[in-house]
Every structure is written in structure tokens, then in C-alpha cells.
Amino acid sequence: MTLLTTYIIAPSFRSPASPSSSPVSEFHDGHDDSSAYTFYHWSRIDEFVYFSHQFVTVPPCGWVDAAHTHGVPIYGTIITESAAGEETCQQLLRSQEVVEVVVERLVAVSRHHGLDGWLLNIENAIDPAQLPLLRHLVAQLTSRMHQEIEHSRVIWYDSVTRDGELRWQDQLNEQNECYFDLCDGIFLNYGWTPERLAASGERAGRRRADLYAGVDMFGRGSLGGGGFNVIQPVAESRWLGLSTALFAPGWTHERLGADRFALAEDVLWSRLSTLLGARGPARLPLVTDFCQGRGLKLCADGQVTRAKPWHRLSAQSPQPTFLQTRRPAELALTDADGRPVQAGFALRAPALGASAKREDARTMEQRRLEAVSAAGEVLPQPGWQVRHTDKDAFSGGGCLAVSNASDQDGVFRLFACDLSLSSGRQSLAVLYAVKTTDDGCALCVDLTDRREPGVSRYVLEPPSGLLGTEPGLRADARRLSVHLPVPADQAEARLAGRPLPGPGHNGWQIRHYLLPVSGDDPRVVSIGLFLAARTSLLIGYLALQSTQPP
């Protein structure tokens, strides 16, 4: 199975009022600009690097909280550059004792701030006499991080060669392999070609997934020219079974502006989703109000508690695994320099380890990747739109707006999950809040069980109980059970210990359910919404908790 690691490096946005503030302290308690850059497509990435051009960059606590809320490890950056960087390195590498003191400080910083690793980016020449100490720094930082922080990683950036020269290789070769061998991975510079990338994969052997093919959203030498065309280099990396390092995703905000940011961001990640895996919640309880950590106002139980814009990433709730947005014609698909993106392309990288026996299978996989890349704008469920909105909220600063403009009833999957429930008889308490004028909607919770194949779908009907066993509910499910709401106190008693919403206001409806569950290792694998044709709703809260039956 191919591992694709989408490696995000976020720009450091400064407050205009404090241009000299450091990244570790800025926006500690949030700020009032709800239009500032944020990231919420966590389900499509595996690692996150917070990047700036300061010597040691520690991600602000809001970014750490948001990443960990979604189970994504987050790394800081150590960078030296130009003449000032050479001077820093001369001091840093003056003795083994200094190196080890610095390593211990970095490990302590990681523990204190909840960091999971570091990007090590040395972009200046190194005195050849100090190269042994540079290698010791790489090895020691990697070793000590592994000892102190489980699953931590240290990634080397392809810059300095084994001879101490600043010379980007755009591949893994004899010039930078000595650093790759001492740490957890290498971030290849952006000027690689598919042929060089394939050779790098061959050289890495079993560590192929530890090669991160650098892709710059701003182009600057990247295959495809960046922008919406980053799908091309990502497809080449995916085809070779390598990981991907996507640099500066803030392009959608910086180049297209705050007004178009959310739409452009959703279109970009919708295109990339054809190539990327998807992660979702992995443990109970699951509680979300779908807030992105920002809003035009702040709400609680459907009522406005603060009528001013705000932005605080620490308040970001678990985001859905899947969204769906149709690109409007006025948002042109271009690369970073404004050139139109072509509808399709042919993969250029030769297959790794090609053999006659597997040639047909490889050709089929190549054609599949080319097809899904070319079809990046084909919506999985035509007629559906699933997007965040800050125009209304049950809790926090926004909610999900879901609409089914098609002529068919159906279920849209919001979360891919792996939520384990204890074996034996028990209940799953579920609470969700919606705003709708139509009873043609229901929450669908899908479970699997080792004893029986297929999916059991629990349909959480509206109070009217009008849905019954609509054909659209049965898609992808072998077994179907329909459940009506229970009195609030029954469900809320089973959610004890969790902060629960009060009664809904301004049209928000809160629905409570207790689902009987039994079997051998039952697991929630999907959560979705059923909508009848040509209907819509807002969903602003969702909570699931396993509990003993009443």
C-alpha cells in the first residue's frame, strides 16, 4: 500500500500592529480578523510543519491545538540562511558540548509546546571542518526526539551537501544521502524532474515513503507551475509511492484574497482529494460544532453571544472528512503565474521496480492516476454542496450548509471514522443540532462487526418519523435500522461529563438518540446525512458517546 504524506508548511502571519512579534507568542489568545488565513482540510494531510524564516520557529498554540484535534502531528522549524546563518552555524557547531546543549533545549521546547518533530533547514554553506558536528546534530536531535516523544520525526531539507556547499540537489543522491541516513526523512527541493524523482525512489529502497517530493504552491521551479496545477506533481509523487511536501498552501489566501479564500481553498483540496487518502475521527467521544476557529459572530445554543468578528484556532472543532464544492466559472483554474490549467496530462516518471509480470497492473494504475487527476473537478455526488458557512451557527462561529439540488434522495458521508465500541451489549448516545424546514433529512451512522460482513446503517429519523426505509437510505448498507428521537434527559444522562448544549434557539432543533449496539468489536466507520431531493439544511452540532444501556 502506497503511503502518501501531504506535508504542509504554513506561512507565519503577523499582526500589523506588532511587526516585530515572534511566531511563538503572536495571537496567543486569538484576534479580531476573521478573514485571516486558517487551515481546515486536516483530513487530507498526515503531517504539518509551521514554517517561518526565524532561527527556531515554534508553532503558536492555536496551530498546535488545531493539528492535534485532528490527530495530525505538528513540527517546528530550525532554519539558518545567508551570511547570518553561516555565523549562527559557526557558533552552533563549535563543539560537541554546544550541539548537545542545543539539542536538549529543542527537545525541552518540544515537550513544553506539544511538538511532534522538527524540519531542519540549513540554507547556508558549512565550514568543512564542522561537518562532523552538523551530522552529529542531525543524528542526536533525531535520537533524543525519539527517546522523549513517541512517533516524533526530524526531517532534513535538501540544501547543504556532504561537502558543506549550499547546493540543492532536487533528488536523493550521494551528495545528501548522509543526512537522510541520520534522520526520519528528506524534503527534496522543488526543481526535481519525474526521472530524478524515480531515481531517488530507487535509491531510497524500503525508505521510499521517507522521501518528500517538494511542491511549491507559488510555482518557482515546481513541475506544473504551482497554483491549482499542483495536482500534476502530486500525481507524479503518488505514482512512485513517495510522500509529498506541499509548501505554502497560503497561496489561496495571499494570491486570491480573503474574499475568495474559502472557495479557492475548497476547490484546491477537492482537486487534490482524488489523489490523497482521508483521515477521520479515531476515538470516542466525538464532539464537534464544525466551527473553524473563526467567525463573524460567536454563538451558543443558537443565540449570538458576541456580535464581533473573531479568530482563534484553539477553538477549532473536528472538521468533516469530506466537503463538496462546485467551482464557479469566475474562479479560473490557473497555475501560480495565471496560466490556464490543462484538463489532463500523462505521467512521466518511470515505474519503480518494473517487471513484465506486473506491467499490466502498473499500466492500469498509471492510467487510473492520470484519469482521476484529469477528472479533478468531477463531483462524487452531483448536485450536492457541503460547505462551511459563517452566516449562521449553533455554537461557535459557523456550521455546515448541506444541500441536495439533485433529483434523487441520497446520503452524503461527512466523516470517515474508526471509532471502536466495547464488545457486548451497550448503547451509542447521539445528539445533533440542525436547522431545516423539511423533515426529509436524517443522520446516518454506519457500523461494522467482525461477526457479520457489510455495514449496518442506523438511521436517526426526525421526530415525524416520515422517512421509514426510503430507497436512498439503503445505498452501501446491508442492514438498516430506523430510530426515533428519545427524550433529551435519557440521552444527555448518557453523555455525562461532556459539555452539552442547552435548548435550541432561532430555529435550531436538537435531536437525541440512544442506539442499541452489540456484536464482536463493533466500530463506527462512517457518519453521514440523508437528504431528500431538492432539500437543504444546516448542521451545527454533533456528539457521539458509547455508554452502557439504560
DOKE-773929 format. One record per residue (C-alpha): x, y, z; residue in three letters. Coordinates in steps of 0.1 Angstrom, whole numbers, plus 5000, padded with zeros to 4 digits. Layout:
{{X; Y; Z}; "ALA"}
...
This chain:
{{5000; 5000; 5000}; "MET"}
{{5014; 5034; 4990}; "THR"}
{{5019; 5059; 5018}; "LEU"}
{{5012; 5095; 5008}; "LEU"}
{{5023; 5120; 5033}; "THR"}
{{5010; 5155; 5025}; "THR"}
{{5034; 5178; 5043}; "TYR"}
{{5020; 5213; 5049}; "ILE"}
{{5042; 5243; 5057}; "ILE"}
{{5021; 5272; 5069}; "ALA"}
{{5032; 5308; 5065}; "PRO"}
{{5036; 5329; 5096}; "SER"}
{{5010; 5357; 5095}; "PHE"}
{{5019; 5387; 5117}; "ARG"}
{{4997; 5413; 5133}; "SER"}
{{5000; 5446; 5115}; "PRO"}
{{5001; 5463; 5150}; "ALA"}
{{5032; 5443; 5161}; "SER"}
{{5055; 5436; 5132}; "PRO"}
{{5084; 5426; 5155}; "SER"}
{{5064; 5400; 5174}; "SER"}
{{5077; 5364; 5174}; "SER"}
{{5057; 5335; 5160}; "PRO"}
{{5056; 5317; 5193}; "VAL"}
{{5037; 5345; 5211}; "SER"}
{{5016; 5361; 5184}; "GLU"}
{{4979; 5356; 5185}; "PHE"}
{{4981; 5336; 5217}; "HIS"}
{{4945; 5344; 5226}; "ASP"}
{{4933; 5350; 5191}; "GLY"}
{{4924; 5382; 5173}; "HIS"}
{{4895; 5400; 5157}; "ASP"}
{{4903; 5394; 5120}; "ASP"}
{{4880; 5365; 5110}; "SER"}
{{4893; 5367; 5074}; "SER"}
{{4929; 5358; 5083}; "ALA"}
{{4944; 5326; 5069}; "TYR"}
{{4934; 5293; 5085}; "THR"}
{{4936; 5256; 5076}; "PHE"}
{{4908; 5231; 5080}; "TYR"}
{{4914; 5203; 5054}; "HIS"}
{{4932; 5183; 5081}; "TRP"}
{{4916; 5150; 5068}; "SER"}
{{4938; 5152; 5037}; "ARG"}
{{4972; 5156; 5054}; "ILE"}
{{4994; 5134; 5076}; "ASP"}
{{5020; 5160; 5090}; "GLU"}
{{5021; 5197; 5094}; "PHE"}
{{5051; 5220; 5096}; "VAL"}
{{5048; 5255; 5108}; "TYR"}
{{5074; 5275; 5089}; "PHE"}
{{5090; 5309; 5092}; "SER"}
{{5124; 5324; 5085}; "HIS"}
{{5134; 5328; 5121}; "GLN"}
{{5162; 5306; 5136}; "PHE"}
{{5138; 5285; 5157}; "VAL"}
{{5101; 5287; 5149}; "THR"}
{{5077; 5272; 5174}; "VAL"}
{{5041; 5269; 5162}; "PRO"}
{{5016; 5291; 5180}; "PRO"}
{{4995; 5272; 5205}; "CYS"}
{{4964; 5276; 5183}; "GLY"}
{{4980; 5257; 5154}; "TRP"}
{{4992; 5230; 5178}; "VAL"}
{{4957; 5226; 5192}; "ASP"}
{{4941; 5225; 5158}; "ALA"}
{{4965; 5199; 5145}; "ALA"}
{{4962; 5177; 5175}; "HIS"}
{{4924; 5180; 5175}; "THR"}
{{4926; 5162; 5141}; "HIS"}
{{4953; 5137; 5151}; "GLY"}
{{4979; 5154; 5129}; "VAL"}
{{5015; 5157; 5142}; "PRO"}
{{5029; 5192; 5140}; "ILE"}
{{5065; 5202; 5137}; "TYR"}
{{5085; 5234; 5143}; "GLY"}
{{5113; 5247; 5120}; "THR"}
{{5150; 5252; 5126}; "ILE"}
{{5164; 5274; 5098}; "ILE"}
{{5197; 5292; 5091}; "THR"}
{{5202; 5313; 5060}; "GLU"}
{{5227; 5335; 5042}; "SER"}
{{5256; 5352; 5060}; "ALA"}
{{5238; 5355; 5093}; "ALA"}
{{5230; 5317; 5090}; "GLY"}
{{5267; 5309; 5085}; "GLU"}
{{5276; 5329; 5116}; "GLU"}
{{5249; 5311; 5136}; "THR"}
{{5261; 5277; 5124}; "CYS"}
{{5297; 5285; 5133}; "GLN"}
{{5285; 5292; 5169}; "GLN"}
{{5261; 5263; 5170}; "LEU"}
{{5287; 5238; 5157}; "LEU"}
{{5318; 5250; 5176}; "ARG"}
{{5318; 5219; 5199}; "SER"}
{{5300; 5187; 5206}; "GLN"}
{{5290; 5200; 5240}; "GLU"}
{{5273; 5230; 5224}; "VAL"}
{{5255; 5208; 5199}; "VAL"}
{{5242; 5186; 5227}; "GLU"}
{{5230; 5215; 5248}; "VAL"}
{{5211; 5229; 5219}; "VAL"}
{{5195; 5195; 5212}; "VAL"}
{{5184; 5192; 5248}; "GLU"}
{{5168; 5227; 5246}; "ARG"}
{{5150; 5218; 5214}; "LEU"}
{{5137; 5186; 5230}; "VAL"}
{{5125; 5206; 5260}; "ALA"}
{{5108; 5231; 5238}; "VAL"}
{{5091; 5202; 5220}; "SER"}
{{5078; 5187; 5252}; "ARG"}
{{5066; 5221; 5266}; "HIS"}
{{5048; 5231; 5235}; "HIS"}
{{5035; 5197; 5224}; "GLY"}
{{5055; 5195; 5192}; "LEU"}
{{5060; 5162; 5174}; "ASP"}
{{5092; 5170; 5155}; "GLY"}
{{5113; 5194; 5135}; "TRP"}
{{5121; 5205; 5100}; "LEU"}
{{5159; 5211; 5098}; "LEU"}
{{5166; 5236; 5071}; "ASN"}
{{5203; 5247; 5068}; "ILE"}
{{5204; 5271; 5038}; "GLU"}
{{5240; 5283; 5040}; "ASN"}
{{5274; 5269; 5035}; "ALA"}
{{5291; 5250; 5063}; "ILE"}
{{5328; 5251; 5072}; "ASP"}
{{5341; 5216; 5061}; "PRO"}
{{5358; 5213; 5095}; "ALA"}
{{5324; 5215; 5112}; "GLN"}
{{5306; 5189; 5090}; "LEU"}
{{5311; 5161; 5116}; "PRO"}
{{5293; 5182; 5141}; "LEU"}
{{5265; 5190; 5117}; "LEU"}
{{5260; 5153; 5112}; "ARG"}
{{5261; 5148; 5149}; "HIS"}
{{5234; 5175; 5153}; "LEU"}
{{5211; 5157; 5129}; "VAL"}
{{5217; 5123; 5145}; "ALA"}
{{5214; 5135; 5181}; "GLN"}
{{5183; 5156; 5176}; "LEU"}
{{5166; 5126; 5159}; "THR"}
{{5177; 5102; 5186}; "SER"}
{{5167; 5124; 5215}; "ARG"}
{{5133; 5133; 5200}; "MET"}
{{5126; 5095; 5195}; "HIS"}
{{5135; 5089; 5231}; "GLN"}
{{5114; 5116; 5246}; "GLU"}
{{5084; 5120; 5222}; "ILE"}
{{5067; 5089; 5208}; "GLU"}
{{5063; 5089; 5170}; "HIS"}
{{5083; 5121; 5166}; "SER"}
{{5101; 5128; 5133}; "ARG"}
{{5130; 5150; 5122}; "VAL"}
{{5131; 5159; 5085}; "ILE"}
{{5161; 5173; 5066}; "TRP"}
{{5157; 5198; 5038}; "TYR"}
{{5177; 5192; 5007}; "ASP"}
{{5201; 5221; 5007}; "SER"}
{{5237; 5215; 5021}; "VAL"}
{{5258; 5188; 5005}; "THR"}
{{5281; 5163; 5022}; "ARG"}
{{5310; 5188; 5014}; "ASP"}
{{5292; 5217; 5031}; "GLY"}
{{5282; 5235; 5000}; "GLU"}
{{5248; 5251; 4996}; "LEU"}
{{5237; 5233; 4965}; "ARG"}
{{5202; 5220; 4962}; "TRP"}
{{5201; 5185; 4945}; "GLN"}
{{5164; 5182; 4937}; "ASP"}
{{5169; 5144; 4943}; "GLN"}
{{5183; 5119; 4967}; "LEU"}
{{5219; 5111; 4958}; "ASN"}
{{5254; 5107; 4971}; "GLU"}
{{5256; 5145; 4980}; "GLN"}
{{5228; 5145; 5006}; "ASN"}
{{5222; 5108; 5014}; "GLU"}
{{5245; 5111; 5045}; "CYS"}
{{5219; 5133; 5062}; "TYR"}
{{5189; 5112; 5050}; "PHE"}
{{5205; 5082; 5067}; "ASP"}
{{5207; 5100; 5101}; "LEU"}
{{5171; 5112; 5104}; "CYS"}
{{5135; 5103; 5095}; "ASP"}
{{5131; 5118; 5060}; "GLY"}
{{5143; 5143; 5035}; "ILE"}
{{5123; 5171; 5019}; "PHE"}
{{5136; 5173; 4983}; "LEU"}
{{5139; 5208; 4968}; "ASN"}
{{5113; 5218; 4942}; "TYR"}
{{5133; 5215; 4910}; "GLY"}
{{5130; 5178; 4906}; "TRP"}
{{5120; 5161; 4874}; "THR"}
{{5099; 5129; 4873}; "PRO"}
{{5130; 5110; 4861}; "GLU"}
{{5151; 5123; 4890}; "ARG"}
{{5123; 5115; 4914}; "LEU"}
{{5121; 5079; 4902}; "ALA"}
{{5159; 5075; 4906}; "ALA"}
{{5155; 5089; 4941}; "SER"}
{{5129; 5064; 4949}; "GLY"}
{{5151; 5035; 4937}; "GLU"}
{{5179; 5048; 4958}; "ARG"}
{{5158; 5051; 4989}; "ALA"}
{{5146; 5014; 4986}; "GLY"}
{{5124; 5005; 5016}; "ARG"}
{{5125; 5041; 5028}; "ARG"}
{{5107; 5054; 4998}; "ARG"}
{{5079; 5069; 5018}; "ALA"}
{{5105; 5089; 5037}; "ASP"}
{{5112; 5109; 5006}; "LEU"}
{{5091; 5141; 5004}; "TYR"}
{{5088; 5154; 4969}; "ALA"}
{{5088; 5192; 4974}; "GLY"}
{{5059; 5210; 4956}; "VAL"}
{{5057; 5248; 4958}; "ASP"}
{{5022; 5263; 4956}; "MET"}
{{5038; 5295; 4942}; "PHE"}
{{5055; 5276; 4914}; "GLY"}
{{5091; 5288; 4915}; "ARG"}
{{5105; 5259; 4896}; "GLY"}
{{5080; 5232; 4906}; "SER"}
{{5066; 5209; 4880}; "LEU"}
{{5032; 5222; 4869}; "GLY"}
{{5038; 5258; 4879}; "GLY"}
{{5020; 5257; 4913}; "GLY"}
{{4986; 5271; 4920}; "GLY"}
{{4957; 5248; 4911}; "PHE"}
{{4981; 5227; 4889}; "ASN"}
{{4999; 5212; 4920}; "VAL"}
{{4978; 5182; 4912}; "ILE"}
{{5003; 5173; 4885}; "GLN"}
{{5035; 5169; 4907}; "PRO"}
{{5014; 5153; 4935}; "VAL"}
{{5003; 5127; 4910}; "ALA"}
{{5039; 5120; 4899}; "GLU"}
{{5049; 5116; 4935}; "SER"}
{{5019; 5094; 4942}; "ARG"}
{{5026; 5072; 4912}; "TRP"}
{{5061; 5065; 4925}; "LEU"}
{{5049; 5057; 4961}; "GLY"}
{{5067; 5087; 4976}; "LEU"}
{{5055; 5113; 5000}; "SER"}
{{5047; 5148; 4991}; "THR"}
{{5058; 5181; 5007}; "ALA"}
{{5034; 5208; 4998}; "LEU"}
{{5049; 5242; 5005}; "PHE"}
{{5030; 5274; 5012}; "ALA"}
{{4993; 5264; 5009}; "PRO"}
{{4986; 5300; 5020}; "GLY"}
{{4988; 5308; 4982}; "TRP"}
{{4950; 5306; 4981}; "THR"}
{{4948; 5334; 5006}; "HIS"}
{{4977; 5355; 4996}; "GLU"}
{{4971; 5355; 4958}; "ARG"}
{{4933; 5351; 4955}; "LEU"}
{{4924; 5373; 4985}; "GLY"}
{{4904; 5368; 5017}; "ALA"}
{{4871; 5372; 5000}; "ASP"}
{{4877; 5342; 4977}; "ARG"}
{{4899; 5322; 5001}; "PHE"}
{{4874; 5297; 5014}; "ALA"}
{{4860; 5289; 4979}; "LEU"}
{{4895; 5287; 4964}; "ALA"}
{{4907; 5265; 4993}; "GLU"}
{{4878; 5241; 4989}; "ASP"}
{{4884; 5239; 4952}; "VAL"}
{{4921; 5232; 4956}; "LEU"}
{{4916; 5204; 4982}; "TRP"}
{{4887; 5190; 4962}; "SER"}
{{4911; 5186; 4933}; "ARG"}
{{4938; 5171; 4954}; "LEU"}
{{4914; 5147; 4972}; "SER"}
{{4913; 5125; 4941}; "THR"}
{{4949; 5115; 4949}; "LEU"}
{{4951; 5117; 4987}; "LEU"}
{{4939; 5095; 5015}; "GLY"}
{{4914; 5106; 5041}; "ALA"}
{{4916; 5106; 5078}; "ARG"}
{{4888; 5110; 5103}; "GLY"}
{{4880; 5107; 5140}; "PRO"}
{{4896; 5077; 5157}; "ALA"}
{{4882; 5077; 5192}; "ARG"}
{{4851; 5084; 5212}; "LEU"}
{{4836; 5107; 5223}; "PRO"}
{{4833; 5126; 5191}; "LEU"}
{{4820; 5162; 5198}; "VAL"}
{{4820; 5189; 5172}; "THR"}
{{4802; 5221; 5164}; "ASP"}
{{4820; 5223; 5130}; "PHE"}
{{4835; 5257; 5140}; "CYS"}
{{4867; 5265; 5121}; "GLN"}
{{4880; 5286; 5150}; "GLY"}
{{4868; 5319; 5135}; "ARG"}
{{4835; 5337; 5127}; "GLY"}
{{4817; 5369; 5121}; "LEU"}
{{4800; 5364; 5155}; "LYS"}
{{4801; 5339; 5184}; "LEU"}
{{4771; 5318; 5192}; "CYS"}
{{4759; 5294; 5219}; "ALA"}
{{4728; 5273; 5216}; "ASP"}
{{4718; 5292; 5185}; "GLY"}
{{4720; 5326; 5202}; "GLN"}
{{4746; 5353; 5195}; "VAL"}
{{4768; 5359; 5225}; "THR"}
{{4793; 5382; 5207}; "ARG"}
{{4784; 5402; 5176}; "ALA"}
{{4820; 5409; 5165}; "LYS"}
{{4844; 5390; 5142}; "PRO"}
{{4869; 5367; 5159}; "TRP"}
{{4897; 5342; 5150}; "HIS"}
{{4911; 5317; 5175}; "ARG"}
{{4924; 5284; 5161}; "LEU"}
{{4924; 5268; 5195}; "SER"}
{{4886; 5269; 5193}; "ALA"}
{{4886; 5249; 5160}; "GLN"}
{{4864; 5218; 5163}; "SER"}
{{4869; 5185; 5145}; "PRO"}
{{4863; 5192; 5108}; "GLN"}
{{4844; 5168; 5085}; "PRO"}
{{4864; 5144; 5064}; "THR"}
{{4845; 5153; 5033}; "PHE"}
{{4833; 5185; 5018}; "LEU"}
{{4820; 5192; 4983}; "GLN"}
{{4821; 5225; 4964}; "THR"}
{{4813; 5233; 4928}; "ARG"}
{{4838; 5257; 4913}; "ARG"}
{{4821; 5288; 4899}; "PRO"}
{{4831; 5299; 4864}; "ALA"}
{{4846; 5332; 4877}; "GLU"}
{{4872; 5313; 4897}; "LEU"}
{{4896; 5303; 4869}; "ALA"}
{{4918; 5273; 4872}; "LEU"}
{{4953; 5286; 4867}; "THR"}
{{4988; 5279; 4879}; "ASP"}
{{5006; 5303; 4902}; "ALA"}
{{5015; 5326; 4873}; "ASP"}
{{4980; 5328; 4858}; "GLY"}
{{4984; 5302; 4830}; "ARG"}
{{4953; 5280; 4825}; "PRO"}
{{4955; 5245; 4839}; "VAL"}
{{4952; 5218; 4812}; "GLN"}
{{4924; 5193; 4815}; "ALA"}
{{4948; 5163; 4817}; "GLY"}
{{4984; 5152; 4814}; "PHE"}
{{5004; 5120; 4811}; "ALA"}
{{5026; 5108; 4840}; "LEU"}
{{5063; 5110; 4830}; "ARG"}
{{5080; 5091; 4858}; "ALA"}
{{5090; 5055; 4850}; "PRO"}
{{5076; 5029; 4873}; "ALA"}
{{5098; 5018; 4901}; "LEU"}
{{5109; 4981; 4901}; "GLY"}
{{5090; 4975; 4869}; "ALA"}
{{5087; 4938; 4858}; "SER"}
{{5070; 4921; 4830}; "ALA"}
{{5048; 4902; 4854}; "LYS"}
{{5033; 4934; 4868}; "ARG"}
{{5035; 4956; 4838}; "GLU"}
{{4997; 4953; 4830}; "ASP"}
{{4988; 4962; 4866}; "ALA"}
{{5012; 4991; 4866}; "ARG"}
{{4998; 5004; 4833}; "THR"}
{{4963; 5002; 4847}; "MET"}
{{4974; 5021; 4879}; "GLU"}
{{4991; 5048; 4857}; "GLN"}
{{4960; 5053; 4836}; "ARG"}
{{4939; 5054; 4867}; "ARG"}
{{4960; 5082; 4883}; "LEU"}
{{4960; 5101; 4850}; "GLU"}
{{4922; 5098; 4848}; "ALA"}
{{4915; 5109; 4884}; "VAL"}
{{4939; 5138; 4880}; "SER"}
{{4922; 5150; 4848}; "ALA"}
{{4888; 5145; 4865}; "ALA"}
{{4897; 5166; 4895}; "GLY"}
{{4865; 5186; 4891}; "GLU"}
{{4841; 5157; 4888}; "VAL"}
{{4819; 5159; 4919}; "LEU"}
{{4815; 5124; 4936}; "PRO"}
{{4778; 5132; 4942}; "GLN"}
{{4765; 5156; 4915}; "PRO"}
{{4740; 5182; 4928}; "GLY"}
{{4753; 5182; 4964}; "TRP"}
{{4770; 5211; 4981}; "GLN"}
{{4786; 5206; 5015}; "VAL"}
{{4805; 5237; 5028}; "ARG"}
{{4812; 5257; 5059}; "HIS"}
{{4793; 5289; 5064}; "THR"}
{{4798; 5317; 5089}; "ASP"}
{{4764; 5332; 5082}; "LYS"}
{{4748; 5311; 5110}; "ASP"}
{{4759; 5290; 5139}; "ALA"}
{{4745; 5268; 5166}; "PHE"}
{{4778; 5270; 5186}; "SER"}
{{4810; 5288; 5179}; "GLY"}
{{4814; 5308; 5147}; "GLY"}
{{4799; 5287; 5119}; "GLY"}
{{4783; 5254; 5108}; "CYS"}
{{4779; 5232; 5078}; "LEU"}
{{4755; 5241; 5050}; "ALA"}
{{4744; 5210; 5032}; "VAL"}
{{4721; 5209; 5001}; "SER"}
{{4710; 5183; 4977}; "ASN"}
{{4699; 5200; 4945}; "ALA"}
{{4697; 5167; 4926}; "SER"}
{{4665; 5148; 4917}; "ASP"}
{{4675; 5119; 4939}; "GLN"}
{{4674; 5112; 4976}; "ASP"}
{{4707; 5102; 4990}; "GLY"}
{{4733; 5101; 5018}; "VAL"}
{{4764; 5123; 5019}; "PHE"}
{{4792; 5109; 5040}; "ARG"}
{{4806; 5136; 5064}; "LEU"}
{{4830; 5116; 5084}; "PHE"}
{{4852; 5086; 5077}; "ALA"}
{{4857; 5071; 5111}; "CYS"}
{{4873; 5043; 5130}; "ASP"}
{{4855; 5046; 5164}; "LEU"}
{{4857; 5015; 5185}; "SER"}
{{4830; 5005; 5209}; "LEU"}
{{4834; 4978; 5235}; "SER"}
{{4822; 4943; 5225}; "SER"}
{{4790; 4932; 5241}; "GLY"}
{{4756; 4949; 5247}; "ARG"}
{{4758; 4987; 5250}; "GLN"}
{{4743; 5019; 5237}; "SER"}
{{4756; 5047; 5215}; "LEU"}
{{4743; 5081; 5226}; "ALA"}
{{4740; 5106; 5198}; "VAL"}
{{4730; 5142; 5198}; "LEU"}
{{4729; 5166; 5169}; "TYR"}
{{4715; 5200; 5161}; "ALA"}
{{4700; 5210; 5127}; "VAL"}
{{4681; 5239; 5112}; "LYS"}
{{4657; 5229; 5085}; "THR"}
{{4622; 5234; 5073}; "THR"}
{{4619; 5199; 5058}; "ASP"}
{{4615; 5166; 5075}; "ASP"}
{{4633; 5148; 5047}; "GLY"}
{{4666; 5146; 5065}; "CYS"}
{{4683; 5122; 5089}; "ALA"}
{{4717; 5114; 5104}; "LEU"}
{{4731; 5080; 5093}; "CYS"}
{{4756; 5062; 5115}; "VAL"}
{{4773; 5031; 5099}; "ASP"}
{{4788; 5003; 5120}; "LEU"}
{{4807; 4972; 5111}; "THR"}
{{4811; 4940; 5132}; "ASP"}
{{4836; 4912; 5128}; "ARG"}
{{4808; 4886; 5130}; "ARG"}
{{4789; 4899; 5100}; "GLU"}
{{4801; 4912; 5067}; "PRO"}
{{4790; 4946; 5054}; "GLY"}
{{4777; 4977; 5071}; "VAL"}
{{4748; 4982; 5094}; "SER"}
{{4732; 5016; 5090}; "ARG"}
{{4714; 5033; 5119}; "TYR"}
{{4690; 5059; 5106}; "VAL"}
{{4683; 5087; 5131}; "LEU"}
{{4649; 5099; 5119}; "GLU"}
{{4633; 5133; 5126}; "PRO"}
{{4605; 5133; 5152}; "PRO"}
{{4579; 5130; 5125}; "SER"}
{{4592; 5095; 5116}; "GLY"}
{{4583; 5100; 5080}; "LEU"}
{{4613; 5085; 5063}; "LEU"}
{{4608; 5049; 5071}; "GLY"}
{{4630; 5029; 5047}; "THR"}
{{4634; 5053; 5018}; "GLU"}
{{4654; 5036; 4990}; "PRO"}
{{4681; 5063; 4992}; "GLY"}
{{4688; 5052; 5027}; "LEU"}
{{4699; 5018; 5017}; "ARG"}
{{4728; 5027; 4995}; "ALA"}
{{4760; 5010; 5006}; "ASP"}
{{4743; 4993; 5036}; "ALA"}
{{4735; 4956; 5040}; "ARG"}
{{4713; 4961; 5071}; "ARG"}
{{4691; 4991; 5080}; "LEU"}
{{4675; 5001; 5113}; "SER"}
{{4654; 5032; 5119}; "VAL"}
{{4654; 5051; 5152}; "HIS"}
{{4633; 5079; 5165}; "LEU"}
{{4645; 5105; 5190}; "PRO"}
{{4643; 5099; 5227}; "VAL"}
{{4636; 5124; 5255}; "PRO"}
{{4666; 5147; 5260}; "ALA"}
{{4672; 5136; 5296}; "ASP"}
{{4677; 5100; 5285}; "GLN"}
{{4704; 5108; 5260}; "ALA"}
{{4721; 5136; 5280}; "GLU"}
{{4724; 5113; 5310}; "ALA"}
{{4745; 5090; 5288}; "ARG"}
{{4767; 5119; 5277}; "LEU"}
{{4775; 5128; 5313}; "ALA"}
{{4808; 5146; 5318}; "GLY"}
{{4806; 5163; 5284}; "ARG"}
{{4797; 5200; 5279}; "PRO"}
{{4762; 5197; 5265}; "LEU"}
{{4743; 5224; 5246}; "PRO"}
{{4711; 5239; 5260}; "GLY"}
{{4678; 5241; 5242}; "PRO"}
{{4680; 5253; 5206}; "GLY"}
{{4671; 5289; 5197}; "HIS"}
{{4663; 5307; 5165}; "ASN"}
{{4651; 5277; 5146}; "GLY"}
{{4678; 5252; 5157}; "TRP"}
{{4664; 5217; 5166}; "GLN"}
{{4683; 5194; 5189}; "ILE"}
{{4677; 5157; 5184}; "ARG"}
{{4687; 5129; 5209}; "HIS"}
{{4691; 5092; 5203}; "TYR"}
{{4701; 5060; 5221}; "LEU"}
{{4712; 5033; 5197}; "LEU"}
{{4714; 4997; 5209}; "PRO"}
{{4747; 4981; 5198}; "VAL"}
{{4760; 4946; 5202}; "SER"}
{{4785; 4923; 5185}; "GLY"}
{{4822; 4915; 5182}; "ASP"}
{{4843; 4946; 5180}; "ASP"}
{{4816; 4969; 5167}; "PRO"}
{{4830; 5001; 5151}; "ARG"}
{{4815; 5033; 5137}; "VAL"}
{{4831; 5036; 5103}; "VAL"}
{{4810; 5064; 5087}; "SER"}
{{4787; 5093; 5097}; "ILE"}
{{4765; 5109; 5070}; "GLY"}
{{4734; 5129; 5063}; "LEU"}
{{4704; 5117; 5044}; "PHE"}
{{4686; 5144; 5024}; "LEU"}
{{4656; 5141; 5002}; "ALA"}
{{4659; 5155; 4967}; "ALA"}
{{4660; 5193; 4964}; "ARG"}
{{4663; 5199; 5002}; "THR"}
{{4689; 5216; 5023}; "SER"}
{{4698; 5221; 5060}; "LEU"}
{{4723; 5235; 5084}; "LEU"}
{{4740; 5211; 5109}; "ILE"}
{{4757; 5229; 5138}; "GLY"}
{{4764; 5202; 5164}; "TYR"}
{{4772; 5165; 5167}; "LEU"}
{{4781; 5144; 5197}; "ALA"}
{{4786; 5106; 5199}; "LEU"}
{{4795; 5086; 5231}; "GLN"}
{{4794; 5049; 5239}; "SER"}
{{4777; 5040; 5271}; "THR"}
{{4760; 5012; 5290}; "GLN"}
{{4723; 5007; 5281}; "PRO"}
{{4697; 5021; 5305}; "PRO"}
